[in-house]
Amino acid sequence: MDKDNLKKEILDILTKDARKTAADIAVMLNLKEDIVSASIHEMENDKTILNYKAVVNLQQLKSDKTHCIIEVKCSPQRGVGFDAIARRIYKFPEVKSLYLMSGGYDLLLLVEGDTMKDIGFFVAEKLATLDSVHNTSTHFLLKRYKEDGIILETQEKTPRLAVTP
């Protein structure tokens, strides 16, 4: 297996389960552990692997955090496009993810706040006041069903009562 394919195989495994050890991956790929360890270390050093994270079912935690998706229409700046405004926006601690999009808006933000009021303040006082921002549209998340390829809800069906006229 060439080096690039090895890295892709390792990344596929770690993306599905970041808890897998180099030894586990070596067994899965029928390779020596030191080869897998060296490849992982190289990808960590060259920033191919930035972090290892757990996918958390916030509904199980009864989290009081409020999450939303914000669509932003903004103007690109000469010479830097959308990069300059994106850099300003991603520095806000409320912004958990930020993407450049095609379609009806330019940027997509995943935002977290303690309350809807906090998110409203963020949009009105921080985001909408930026010079390049023309319009925002905020969508609050009500329930998560699947995240990062993982189904979050249990498959148990709640018995429903029959409705009769």
C-alpha positions in Angstrom: 0.0 0.0 0.0 1.5 3.4 -1.0 1.9 6.2 1.5 -1.1 8.2 0.4 -3.5 5.3 0.4 -2.2 4.3 3.8 -3.0 7.7 5.1 -6.5 7.6 3.6 -7.2 4.2 5.2 -6.0 5.4 8.6 -8.1 8.6 8.3 -11.2 6.6 7.3 -10.8 4.5 10.4 -10.1 7.4 12.8 -12.9 9.4 11.4 -15.3 6.6 12.2 -13.8 6.0 15.7 -11.1 8.3 17.0 -10.5 5.9 19.9 -8.8 3.4 17.7 -5.2 2.9 18.7 -2.3 2.5 16.3 -2.2 -1.2 17.3 -5.9 -1.6 16.5 -5.5 0.1 13.1 -2.4 -2.0 12.3 -4.4 -5.2 12.9 -7.2 -3.9 10.7 -4.9 -3.0 7.9 -2.5 -6.0 8.4 0.5 -3.7 8.9 3.1 -3.2 11.6 2.1 -0.9 14.5 5.2 1.3 14.0 4.3 2.0 10.4 0.8 3.1 11.5 2.1 5.1 14.4 4.6 6.9 12.2 1.9 7.8 9.6 -0.4 9.1 12.3 2.4 11.2 13.9 3.3 12.6 10.4 -0.3 13.6 9.8 -0.5 15.2 13.2 2.7 17.2 12.5 1.6 18.4 9.1 -1.8 19.4 10.4 -3.8 16.8 8.4 -5.1 15.5 11.7 -6.0 18.6 13.7 -7.9 17.1 16.6 -9.7 14.0 17.9 -13.2 14.6 19.1 -16.1 12.8 20.6 -19.6 13.1 19.0 -21.8 14.0 22.0 -25.5 13.5 22.2 -26.4 16.8 23.8 -30.0 15.6 24.3 -28.7 12.9 26.6 -26.9 15.5 28.7 -30.0 17.6 28.9 -27.8 20.5 27.7 -29.3 23.9 28.1 -27.1 25.4 25.4 -28.9 26.9 22.4 -27.6 26.1 18.9 -28.4 27.7 15.6 -27.4 27.9 12.0 -26.8 31.4 10.6 -26.8 32.2 6.9 -24.8 35.3 6.1 -24.8 37.4 2.9 -21.7 39.5 2.7 -19.4 41.3 0.2 -16.0 39.9 -0.7 -13.0 42.2 -0.4 -10.7 42.9 -3.3 -7.6 40.7 -3.2 -8.8 38.5 -0.3 -12.4 37.5 -1.3 -14.3 36.2 1.7 -11.2 35.2 3.7 -10.9 38.5 5.6 -14.5 38.6 6.8 -14.4 34.9 7.6 -11.3 35.4 9.8 -13.1 38.2 11.7 -16.2 36.0 12.2 -14.4 32.8 13.2 -12.7 34.6 16.1 -16.0 35.0 17.9 -16.2 32.3 20.6 -19.9 31.7 19.8 -19.0 30.5 16.3 -18.3 26.8 16.4 -18.0 26.2 12.6 -17.9 28.5 9.6 -18.2 27.5 5.9 -18.0 29.4 2.6 -21.1 28.3 0.6 -22.5 28.5 -2.9 -26.1 29.5 -3.5 -28.3 32.1 -1.9 -25.9 33.2 0.9 -22.1 33.3 1.3 -21.2 32.0 4.7 -22.8 29.4 7.0 -22.2 29.6 10.7 -22.9 27.0 13.4 -23.3 29.1 16.6 -23.7 28.1 20.3 -25.0 30.3 23.0 -26.4 30.0 26.5 -29.9 31.3 25.5 -31.7 32.5 22.4 -31.3 36.0 23.8 -27.5 35.5 23.8 -27.6 34.4 20.2 -29.8 37.3 19.3 -27.3 39.7 21.0 -24.5 38.0 19.0 -26.3 38.5 15.7 -27.5 42.1 16.4 -24.4 43.5 18.1 -21.5 41.6 16.8 -22.2 39.9 13.4 -24.7 42.2 11.7 -22.6 45.3 12.5 -19.5 44.0 10.5 -18.9 46.2 7.5 -19.0 43.4 4.9 -22.2 41.8 6.3 -25.4 42.7 4.4 -27.9 40.2 5.7 -28.3 37.3 8.1 -30.9 34.6 8.6 -30.9 32.7 11.8 -32.3 29.2 12.2 -32.5 27.6 15.7 -31.9 23.9 16.0 -34.8 22.2 17.7 -33.6 18.6 17.7 -30.6 16.6 16.3 -31.3 13.3 14.7 -27.9 12.5 13.1 -24.5 14.2 13.5 -21.2 13.3 11.8 -22.7 10.1 10.5 -23.9 8.9 13.9 -27.7 8.5 14.6 -28.4 10.2 17.9 -31.9 9.1 18.8 -32.7 5.7 20.1 -34.8 3.5 17.9 -37.3 2.7 20.6 -40.8 3.5 19.4 -43.1 5.2 21.8 -46.5 3.5 21.7 -49.1 6.0 20.3 -52.7 6.0 21.1 -55.1 5.4 18.3 -57.0 8.5 17.3 -60.7 8.0 16.6 -63.3 10.5 15.4 
